[in-house]
Amino acid sequence: MKSIKQVSFLIVLATMVLFTPLDSSAQYYYNGNDLVKMMREYDKSETGDSNANYYDCGRYEGYVAGVSDAKRAFFGSPENVTVGQTCSIVAKYLKEHPEKWNQPADILVIEALQKAFPKR
């Protein structure tokens, strides 16, 4: 006889499989509009604005650094590039391409870094 733990595990597993969308390619956590909102707070903090939302500033830095680290294979990256430099590169790209703000945020970060650091 199966234990209660095994049955519970199978029920949870079946539920997860049943309710997982078949096409998750359109799912993403942040889009460009979300990233721009956080980037604006980052810009405020960089200028010393005491009204900056430092939570969003940190989310921006963390998101950009995370995508940069995770997707490093998609662009060349010189040594000793700081998180601050990377965030500034992405911010510049976002400001120059408002027509792309509806796209997934990770794609925009990758595009910005590919433009700044082309793969050789």
N, CA, C and O atoms as a GROMACS GRO file, in nm:
protein
  480
    1MET      N    1   0.083  -0.118   0.000
    1MET     CA    2   0.000   0.000   0.000
    1MET      C    3   0.088   0.125   0.000
    1MET      O    4   0.188   0.132   0.072
    2LYS      N    5   0.051   0.221  -0.080
    2LYS     CA    6   0.129   0.344  -0.089
    2LYS      C    7   0.106   0.430   0.034
    2LYS      O    8  -0.003   0.434   0.091
    3SER      N    9   0.211   0.497   0.072
    3SER     CA   10   0.199   0.585   0.188
    3SER      C   11   0.124   0.712   0.152
    3SER      O   12   0.108   0.745   0.034
    4ILE      N   13   0.078   0.782   0.251
    4ILE     CA   14   0.005   0.908   0.230
    4ILE      C   15   0.096   1.010   0.163
    4ILE      O   16   0.051   1.089   0.080
    5LYS      N   17   0.224   1.010   0.198
    5LYS     CA   18   0.319   1.103   0.137
    5LYS      C   19   0.331   1.079  -0.013
    5LYS      O   20   0.334   1.174  -0.091
    6GLN      N   21   0.338   0.952  -0.052
    6GLN     CA   22   0.351   0.920  -0.194
    6GLN      C   23   0.226   0.961  -0.271
    6GLN      O   24   0.236   1.017  -0.380
    7VAL      N   25   0.110   0.935  -0.216
    7VAL     CA   26  -0.016   0.971  -0.281
    7VAL      C   27  -0.026   1.123  -0.291
    7VAL      O   28  -0.066   1.176  -0.394
    8SER      N   29   0.009   1.192  -0.184
    8SER     CA   30   0.004   1.339  -0.184
    8SER      C   31   0.098   1.395  -0.290
    8SER      O   32   0.062   1.488  -0.362
    9PHE      N   33   0.218   1.339  -0.298
    9PHE     CA   34   0.314   1.384  -0.398
    9PHE      C   35   0.258   1.365  -0.539
    9PHE      O   36   0.271   1.453  -0.623
   10LEU      N   37   0.197   1.250  -0.564
   10LEU     CA   38   0.141   1.223  -0.697
   10LEU      C   39   0.026   1.318  -0.730
   10LEU      O   40   0.012   1.360  -0.845
   11ILE      N   41  -0.054   1.352  -0.632
   11ILE     CA   42  -0.164   1.447  -0.654
   11ILE      C   43  -0.109   1.585  -0.687
   11ILE      O   44  -0.156   1.651  -0.780
   12VAL      N   45  -0.010   1.628  -0.611
   12VAL     CA   46   0.051   1.760  -0.637
   12VAL      C   47   0.116   1.761  -0.775
   12VAL      O   48   0.099   1.857  -0.850
   13LEU      N   49   0.188   1.657  -0.808
   13LEU     CA   50   0.254   1.648  -0.938
   13LEU      C   51   0.151   1.651  -1.052
   13LEU      O   52   0.169   1.723  -1.150
   14ALA      N   53   0.045   1.573  -1.039
   14ALA     CA   54  -0.060   1.570  -1.142
   14ALA      C   55  -0.126   1.707  -1.156
   14ALA      O   56  -0.156   1.750  -1.267
   15THR      N   57  -0.149   1.774  -1.046
   15THR     CA   58  -0.209   1.908  -1.049
   15THR      C   59  -0.118   2.006  -1.120
   15THR      O   60  -0.165   2.087  -1.200
   16MET      N   61   0.012   2.000  -1.092
   16MET     CA   62   0.106   2.090  -1.157
   16MET      C   63   0.109   2.067  -1.308
   16MET      O   64   0.109   2.162  -1.386
   17VAL      N   65   0.111   1.942  -1.348
   17VAL     CA   66   0.114   1.909  -1.491
   17VAL      C   67  -0.016   1.953  -1.557
   17VAL      O   68  -0.014   2.007  -1.668
   18LEU      N   69  -0.127   1.930  -1.492
   18LEU     CA   70  -0.257   1.964  -1.547
   18LEU      C   71  -0.274   2.114  -1.569
   18LEU      O   72  -0.333   2.156  -1.668
   19PHE      N   73  -0.223   2.193  -1.477
   19PHE     CA   74  -0.245   2.337  -1.483
   19PHE      C   75  -0.125   2.417  -1.536
   19PHE      O   76  -0.124   2.539  -1.527
   20THR      N   77  -0.026   2.350  -1.590
   20THR     CA   78   0.086   2.419  -1.653
   20THR      C   79   0.046   2.454  -1.795
   20THR      O   80   0.001   2.367  -1.870
   21PRO      N   81   0.060   2.582  -1.834
   21PRO     CA   82   0.023   2.620  -1.971
   21PRO      C   83   0.111   2.549  -2.073
   21PRO      O   84   0.230   2.529  -2.052
   22LEU      N   85   0.050   2.511  -2.183
   22LEU     CA   86   0.124   2.442  -2.288
   22LEU      C   87   0.220   2.537  -2.359
   22LEU      O   88   0.331   2.497  -2.395
   23ASP      N   89   0.178   2.661  -2.379
   23ASP     CA   90   0.264   2.758  -2.445
   23ASP      C   91   0.306   2.863  -2.343
   23ASP      O   92   0.237   2.962  -2.323
   24SER      N   93   0.419   2.840  -2.280
   24SER     CA   94   0.466   2.935  -2.181
   24SER      C   95   0.565   3.033  -2.240
   24SER      O   96   0.624   3.113  -2.167
   25SER      N   97   0.586   3.030  -2.372
   25SER     CA   98   0.684   3.118  -2.434
   25SER      C   99   0.645   3.265  -2.422
   25SER      O  100   0.732   3.351  -2.427
   26ALA      N  101   0.517   3.296  -2.406
   26ALA     CA  102   0.474   3.434  -2.394
   26ALA      C  103   0.478   3.481  -2.249
   26ALA      O  104   0.443   3.596  -2.221
   27GLN      N  105   0.518   3.395  -2.158
   27GLN     CA  106   0.522   3.430  -2.017
   27GLN      C  107   0.658   3.487  -1.982
   27GLN      O  108   0.761   3.429  -2.017
   28TYR      N  109   0.660   3.598  -1.913
   28TYR     CA  110   0.784   3.653  -1.862
   28TYR      C  111   0.751   3.738  -1.740
   28TYR      O  112   0.638   3.784  -1.724
   29TYR      N  113   0.850   3.757  -1.657
   29TYR     CA  114   0.828   3.830  -1.533
   29TYR      C  115   0.815   3.980  -1.557
   29TYR      O  116   0.721   4.043  -1.509
   30TYR      N  117   0.908   4.036  -1.632
   30TYR     CA  118   0.910   4.180  -1.656
   30TYR      C  119   0.913   4.209  -1.805
   30TYR      O  120   0.975   4.136  -1.883
   31ASN      N  121   0.845   4.316  -1.844
   31ASN     CA  122   0.861   4.364  -1.980
   31ASN      C  123   0.940   4.494  -1.974
   31ASN      O  124   0.979   4.540  -1.866
   32GLY      N  125   0.964   4.554  -2.090
   32GLY     CA  126   1.043   4.676  -2.095
   32GLY      C  127   0.983   4.789  -2.014
   32GLY      O  128   1.056   4.867  -1.953
   33ASN      N  129   0.850   4.799  -2.014
   33ASN     CA  130   0.786   4.905  -1.936
   33ASN      C  131   0.817   4.891  -1.787
   33ASN      O  132   0.841   4.990  -1.718
   34ASP      N  133   0.817   4.768  -1.737
   34ASP     CA  134   0.853   4.744  -1.598
   34ASP      C  135   0.998   4.784  -1.572
   34ASP      O  136   1.030   4.848  -1.471
   35LEU      N  137   1.085   4.745  -1.665
   35LEU     CA  138   1.226   4.775  -1.650
   35LEU      C  139   1.253   4.925  -1.654
   35LEU      O  140   1.336   4.976  -1.580
   36VAL      N  141   1.182   4.996  -1.741
   36VAL     CA  142   1.198   5.141  -1.751
   36VAL      C  143   1.156   5.209  -1.621
   36VAL      O  144   1.221   5.303  -1.576
   37LYS      N  145   1.049   5.162  -1.561
   37LYS     CA  146   1.004   5.219  -1.433
   37LYS      C  147   1.113   5.204  -1.328
   37LYS      O  148   1.143   5.299  -1.255
   38MET      N  149   1.173   5.086  -1.321
   38MET     CA  150   1.282   5.064  -1.225
   38MET      C  151   1.406   5.145  -1.263
   38MET      O  152   1.474   5.198  -1.176
   39MET      N  153   1.434   5.154  -1.394
   39MET     CA  154   1.551   5.228  -1.442
   39MET      C  155   1.540   5.376  -1.405
   39MET      O  156   1.641   5.439  -1.372
   40ARG      N  157   1.421   5.431  -1.411
   40ARG     CA  158   1.403   5.572  -1.376
   40ARG      C  159   1.437   5.597  -1.229
   40ARG      O  160   1.493   5.701  -1.194
   41GLU      N  161   1.403   5.502  -1.145
   41GLU     CA  162   1.438   5.515  -1.003
   41GLU      C  163   1.590   5.500  -0.985
   41GLU      O  164   1.650   5.566  -0.900
   42TYR      N  165   1.650   5.413  -1.064
   42TYR     CA  166   1.796   5.397  -1.060
   42TYR      C  167   1.862   5.529  -1.099
   42TYR      O  168   1.957   5.572  -1.034
   43ASP      N  169   1.812   5.592  -1.206
   43ASP     CA  170   1.866   5.721  -1.250
   43ASP      C  171   1.855   5.826  -1.140
   43ASP      O  172   1.948   5.903  -1.116
   44LYS      N  173   1.740   5.828  -1.072
   44LYS     CA  174   1.722   5.924  -0.961
   44LYS      C  175   1.827   5.900  -0.853
   44LYS      O  176   1.887   5.995  -0.802
   45SER      N  177   1.847   5.776  -0.818
   45SER     CA  178   1.942   5.744  -0.711
   45SER      C  179   2.084   5.781  -0.751
   45SER      O  180   2.164   5.823  -0.667
   46GLU      N  181   2.117   5.767  -0.879
   46GLU     CA  182   2.250   5.800  -0.927
   46GLU      C  183   2.278   5.951  -0.920
   46GLU      O  184   2.393   5.992  -0.908
   47THR      N  185   2.172   6.031  -0.926
   47THR     CA  186   2.189   6.176  -0.917
   47THR      C  187   2.175   6.226  -0.774
   47THR      O  188   2.184   6.346  -0.749
   48GLY      N  189   2.152   6.135  -0.680
   48GLY     CA  190   2.140   6.174  -0.540
   48GLY      C  191   2.003   6.222  -0.500
   48GLY      O  192   1.987   6.281  -0.393
   49ASP      N  193   1.903   6.198  -0.584
   49ASP     CA  194   1.765   6.240  -0.553
   49ASP      C  195   1.715   6.161  -0.432
   49ASP      O  196   1.706   6.038  -0.436
   50SER      N  197   1.683   6.232  -0.326
   50SER     CA  198   1.638   6.165  -0.203
   50SER      C  199   1.498   6.106  -0.216
   50SER      O  200   1.453   6.031  -0.129
   51ASN      N  201   1.428   6.139  -0.324
   51ASN     CA  202   1.294   6.084  -0.347
   51ASN      C  203   1.298   5.955  -0.428
   51ASN      O  204   1.193   5.900  -0.462
   52ALA      N  205   1.416   5.907  -0.458
   52ALA     CA  206   1.429   5.783  -0.535
   52ALA      C  207   1.373   5.666  -0.456
   52ALA      O  208   1.387   5.658  -0.334
   53ASN      N  209   1.310   5.575  -0.528
   53ASN     CA  210   1.261   5.451  -0.468
   53ASN      C  211   1.376   5.351  -0.474
   53ASN      O  212   1.401   5.291  -0.579
   54TYR      N  213   1.445   5.334  -0.364
   54TYR     CA  214   1.564   5.250  -0.362
   54TYR      C  215   1.532   5.101  -0.376
   54TYR      O  216   1.618   5.022  -0.414
   55TYR      N  217   1.411   5.064  -0.347
   55TYR     CA  218   1.369   4.926  -0.370
   55TYR      C  219   1.371   4.897  -0.520
   55TYR      O  220   1.428   4.797  -0.564
   56ASP      N  221   1.309   4.986  -0.600
   56ASP     CA  222   1.309   4.968  -0.745
   56ASP      C  223   1.448   4.984  -0.803
   56ASP      O  224   1.483   4.917  -0.901
   57CYS      N  225   1.526   5.070  -0.745
   57CYS     CA  226   1.665   5.087  -0.788
   57CYS      C  227   1.740   4.954  -0.772
   57CYS      O  228   1.810   4.911  -0.863
   58GLY      N  229   1.725   4.892  -0.659
   58GLY     CA  230   1.790   4.762  -0.634
   58GLY      C  231   1.737   4.652  -0.724
   58GLY      O  232   1.812   4.566  -0.768
   59ARG      N  233   1.606   4.656  -0.751
   59ARG     CA  234   1.549   4.556  -0.842
   59ARG      C  235   1.609   4.572  -0.981
   59ARG      O  236   1.640   4.474  -1.048
   60TYR      N  237   1.625   4.697  -1.024
   60TYR     CA  238   1.685   4.723  -1.156
   60TYR      C  239   1.828   4.669  -1.161
   60TYR      O  240   1.864   4.596  -1.253
   61GLU      N  241   1.908   4.706  -1.062
   61GLU     CA  242   2.046   4.659  -1.060
   61GLU      C  243   2.052   4.506  -1.056
   61GLU      O  244   2.131   4.444  -1.128
   62GLY      N  245   1.970   4.447  -0.973
   62GLY     CA  246   1.970   4.301  -0.960
   62GLY      C  247   1.924   4.232  -1.087
   62GLY      O  248   1.982   4.131  -1.127
   63TYR      N  249   1.822   4.287  -1.150
   63TYR     CA  250   1.770   4.225  -1.272
   63TYR      C  251   1.875   4.232  -1.384
   63TYR      O  252   1.904   4.132  -1.450
   64VAL      N  253   1.931   4.352  -1.404
   64VAL     CA  254   2.030   4.369  -1.510
   64VAL      C  255   2.152   4.280  -1.483
   64VAL      O  256   2.203   4.215  -1.575
   65ALA      N  257   2.199   4.278  -1.360
   65ALA     CA  258   2.315   4.194  -1.327
   65ALA      C  259   2.283   4.046  -1.346
   65ALA      O  260   2.366   3.970  -1.396
   66GLY      N  261   2.164   4.005  -1.306
   66GLY     CA  262   2.124   3.865  -1.321
   66GLY      C  263   2.116   3.821  -1.466
   66GLY      O  264   2.166   3.715  -1.502
   67VAL      N  265   2.052   3.902  -1.549
   67VAL     CA  266   2.043   3.868  -1.691
   67VAL      C  267   2.182   3.870  -1.753
   67VAL      O  268   2.217   3.782  -1.832
   68SER      N  269   2.262   3.969  -1.718
   68SER     CA  270   2.397   3.978  -1.770
   68SER      C  271   2.479   3.853  -1.735
   68SER      O  272   2.548   3.798  -1.820
   69ASP      N  273   2.471   3.810  -1.611
   69ASP     CA  274   2.544   3.691  -1.570
   69ASP      C  275   2.490   3.565  -1.636
   69ASP      O  276   2.567   3.479  -1.680
   70ALA      N  277   2.359   3.553  -1.642
   70ALA     CA  278   2.298   3.432  -1.695
   70ALA      C  279   2.311   3.418  -1.846
   70ALA      O  280   2.318   3.307  -1.898
   71LYS      N  281   2.315   3.529  -1.916
   71LYS     CA  282   2.315   3.525  -2.063
   71LYS      C  283   2.446   3.572  -2.124
   71LYS      O  284   2.448   3.617  -2.238
   72ARG      N  285   2.553   3.563  -2.049
   72ARG     CA  286   2.684   3.611  -2.093
   72ARG      C  287   2.728   3.549  -2.227
   72ARG      O  288   2.808   3.609  -2.298
   73ALA      N  289   2.678   3.433  -2.260
   73ALA     CA  290   2.717   3.367  -2.385
   73ALA      C  291   2.664   3.440  -2.509
   73ALA      O  292   2.711   3.415  -2.620
   74PHE      N  293   2.568   3.530  -2.490
   74PHE     CA  294   2.507   3.598  -2.604
   74PHE      C  295   2.580   3.726  -2.644
   74PHE      O  296   2.545   3.786  -2.746
   75PHE      N  297   2.679   3.768  -2.568
   75PHE     CA  298   2.752   3.891  -2.601
   75PHE      C  299   2.894   3.878  -2.550
   75PHE      O  300   2.923   3.797  -2.461
   76GLY      N  301   2.983   3.958  -2.606
   76GLY     CA  302   3.119   3.962  -2.555
   76GLY      C  303   3.121   4.054  -2.435
   76GLY      O  304   3.043   4.149  -2.429
   77SER      N  305   3.206   4.029  -2.342
   77SER     CA  306   3.211   4.115  -2.224
   77SER      C  307   3.356   4.134  -2.182
   77SER      O  308   3.424   4.039  -2.144
   78PRO      N  309   3.401   4.258  -2.188
   78PRO     CA  310   3.538   4.282  -2.144
   78PRO      C  311   3.550   4.260  -1.993
   78PRO      O  312   3.451   4.268  -1.920
   79GLU      N  313   3.670   4.233  -1.949
   79GLU     CA  314   3.693   4.213  -1.805
   79GLU      C  315   3.670   4.344  -1.730
   79GLU      O  316   3.682   4.453  -1.786
   80ASN      N  317   3.639   4.329  -1.603
   80ASN     CA  318   3.627   4.441  -1.510
   80ASN      C  319   3.512   4.537  -1.538
   80ASN      O  320   3.516   4.652  -1.496
   81VAL      N  321   3.410   4.492  -1.609
   81VAL     CA  322   3.290   4.575  -1.628
   81VAL      C  323   3.211   4.569  -1.498
   81VAL      O  324   3.184   4.460  -1.447
   82THR      N  325   3.173   4.684  -1.446
   82THR     CA  326   3.101   4.687  -1.320
   82THR      C  327   2.951   4.678  -1.342
   82THR      O  328   2.902   4.697  -1.454
   83VAL      N  329   2.878   4.648  -1.236
   83VAL     CA  330   2.732   4.646  -1.243
   83VAL      C  331   2.682   4.785  -1.280
   83VAL      O  332   2.586   4.798  -1.357
   84GLY      N  333   2.745   4.888  -1.226
   84GLY     CA  334   2.705   5.024  -1.258
   84GLY      C  335   2.719   5.056  -1.406
   84GLY      O  336   2.631   5.119  -1.464
   85GLN      N  337   2.829   5.013  -1.466
   85GLN     CA  338   2.848   5.034  -1.609
   85GLN      C  339   2.742   4.958  -1.689
   85GLN      O  340   2.684   5.012  -1.784
   86THR      N  341   2.719   4.835  -1.651
   86THR     CA  342   2.620   4.754  -1.721
   86THR      C  343   2.481   4.818  -1.710
   86THR      O  344   2.408   4.823  -1.808
   87CYS      N  345   2.446   4.865  -1.592
   87CYS     CA  346   2.316   4.930  -1.573
   87CYS      C  347   2.305   5.058  -1.657
   87CYS      O  348   2.198   5.087  -1.711
   88SER      N  349   2.414   5.132  -1.667
   88SER     CA  350   2.413   5.254  -1.748
   88SER      C  351   2.398   5.223  -1.897
   88SER      O  352   2.330   5.296  -1.969
   89ILE      N  353   2.462   5.118  -1.942
   89ILE     CA  354   2.452   5.076  -2.083
   89ILE      C  355   2.307   5.038  -2.114
   89ILE      O  356   2.253   5.078  -2.217
   90VAL      N  357   2.247   4.960  -2.027
   90VAL     CA  358   2.108   4.918  -2.048
   90VAL      C  359   2.015   5.039  -2.042
   90VAL      O  360   1.922   5.049  -2.122
   91ALA      N  361   2.038   5.130  -1.949
   91ALA     CA  362   1.954   5.251  -1.937
   91ALA      C  363   1.961   5.334  -2.065
   91ALA      O  364   1.859   5.381  -2.115
   92LYS      N  365   2.080   5.351  -2.118
   92LYS     CA  366   2.097   5.427  -2.243
   92LYS      C  367   2.019   5.362  -2.356
   92LYS      O  368   1.951   5.430  -2.433
   93TYR      N  369   2.028   5.230  -2.365
   93TYR     CA  370   1.957   5.156  -2.470
   93TYR      C  371   1.805   5.172  -2.455
   93TYR      O  372   1.735   5.194  -2.553
   94LEU      N  373   1.757   5.161  -2.333
   94LEU     CA  374   1.613   5.175  -2.309
   94LEU      C  375   1.564   5.314  -2.348
   94LEU      O  376   1.458   5.328  -2.408
   95LYS      N  377   1.641   5.416  -2.315
   95LYS     CA  378   1.603   5.554  -2.348
   95LYS      C  379   1.602   5.577  -2.499
   95LYS      O  380   1.522   5.656  -2.549
   96GLU      N  381   1.690   5.510  -2.570
   96GLU     CA  382   1.699   5.526  -2.716
   96GLU      C  383   1.596   5.442  -2.792
   96GLU      O  384   1.576   5.464  -2.912
   97HIS      N  385   1.531   5.346  -2.725
   97HIS     CA  386   1.440   5.255  -2.794
   97HIS      C  387   1.305   5.239  -2.722
   97HIS      O  388   1.271   5.128  -2.680
   98PRO      N  389   1.230   5.347  -2.706
   98PRO     CA  390   1.100   5.333  -2.638
   98PRO      C  391   1.001   5.246  -2.714
   98PRO      O  392   0.905   5.194  -2.656
   99GLU      N  393   1.022   5.229  -2.842
   99GLU     CA  394   0.932   5.145  -2.923
   99GLU      C  395   0.943   4.998  -2.886
   99GLU      O  396   0.858   4.918  -2.925
  100LYS      N  397   1.046   4.961  -2.811
  100LYS     CA  398   1.067   4.821  -2.773
  100LYS      C  399   1.023   4.790  -2.630
  100LYS      O  400   1.038   4.677  -2.585
  101TRP      N  401   0.969   4.887  -2.559
  101TRP     CA  402   0.937   4.868  -2.418
  101TRP      C  403   0.831   4.762  -2.393
  101TRP      O  404   0.817   4.716  -2.279
  102ASN      N  405   0.758   4.721  -2.494
  102ASN     CA  406   0.658   4.616  -2.476
  102ASN      C  407   0.720   4.476  -2.481
  102ASN      O  408   0.652   4.377  -2.453
  103GLN      N  409   0.846   4.467  -2.517
  103GLN     CA  410   0.914   4.337  -2.529
  103GLN      C  411   0.959   4.287  -2.392
  103GLN      O  412   0.966   4.365  -2.296
  104PRO      N  413   0.990   4.158  -2.383
  104PRO     CA  414   1.041   4.105  -2.256
  104PRO      C  415   1.168   4.177  -2.212
  104PRO      O  416   1.255   4.206  -2.295
  105ALA      N  417   1.178   4.206  -2.084
  105ALA     CA  418   1.291   4.283  -2.031
  105ALA      C  419   1.425   4.213  -2.053
  105ALA      O  420   1.524   4.278  -2.082
  106ASP      N  421   1.428   4.081  -2.040
  106ASP     CA  422   1.556   4.012  -2.058
  106ASP      C  423   1.609   4.027  -2.200
  106ASP      O  424   1.730   4.036  -2.221
  107ILE      N  425   1.519   4.029  -2.297
  107ILE     CA  426   1.560   4.048  -2.437
  107ILE      C  427   1.622   4.186  -2.455
  107ILE      O  428   1.722   4.201  -2.524
  108LEU      N  429   1.563   4.287  -2.392
  108LEU     CA  430   1.616   4.424  -2.404
  108LEU      C  431   1.753   4.436  -2.339
  108LEU      O  432   1.841   4.504  -2.393
  109VAL      N  433   1.772   4.372  -2.227
  109VAL     CA  434   1.903   4.374  -2.161
  109VAL      C  435   2.007   4.308  -2.251
  109VAL      O  436   2.117   4.360  -2.269
  110ILE      N  437   1.972   4.194  -2.307
  110ILE     CA  438   2.065   4.123  -2.396
  110ILE      C  439   2.097   4.208  -2.519
  110ILE      O  440   2.213   4.218  -2.557
  111GLU      N  441   1.996   4.268  -2.580
  111GLU     CA  442   2.019   4.353  -2.698
  111GLU      C  443   2.112   4.469  -2.665
  111GLU      O  444   2.203   4.500  -2.742
  112ALA      N  445   2.090   4.533  -2.551
  112ALA     CA  446   2.175   4.645  -2.510
  112ALA      C  447   2.320   4.601  -2.494
  112ALA      O  448   2.412   4.670  -2.537
  113LEU      N  449   2.339   4.486  -2.431
  113LEU     CA  450   2.474   4.439  -2.407
  113LEU      C  451   2.540   4.385  -2.534
  113LEU      O  452   2.661   4.394  -2.550
  114GLN      N  453   2.460   4.330  -2.625
  114GLN     CA  454   2.514   4.286  -2.754
  114GLN      C  455   2.562   4.407  -2.834
  114GLN      O  456   2.665   4.401  -2.901
  115LYS      N  457   2.487   4.515  -2.827
  115LYS     CA  458   2.525   4.637  -2.899
  115LYS      C  459   2.654   4.696  -2.840
  115LYS      O  460   2.742   4.739  -2.914
  116ALA      N  461   2.663   4.696  -2.708
  116ALA     CA  462   2.780   4.753  -2.642
  116ALA      C  463   2.904   4.662  -2.650
  116ALA      O  464   3.016   4.710  -2.663
  117PHE      N  465   2.879   4.532  -2.642
  117PHE     CA  466   2.988   4.435  -2.640
  117PHE      C  467   2.963   4.326  -2.742
  117PHE      O  468   2.926   4.214  -2.706
  118PRO      N  469   2.982   4.357  -2.872
  118PRO     CA  470   2.957   4.254  -2.974
  118PRO      C  471   3.048   4.133  -2.952
  118PRO      O  472   3.162   4.145  -2.909
  119LYS      N  473   2.992   4.019  -2.982
  119LYS     CA  474   3.068   3.894  -2.970
  119LYS      C  475   3.168   3.887  -3.086
  119LYS      O  476   3.134   3.919  -3.200
  120ARG      N  477   3.287   3.845  -3.055
  120ARG     CA  478   3.391   3.839  -3.161
  120ARG      C  479   3.405   3.702  -3.217
  120ARG      O  480   3.487   3.680  -3.306
   0.00000   0.00000   0.00000
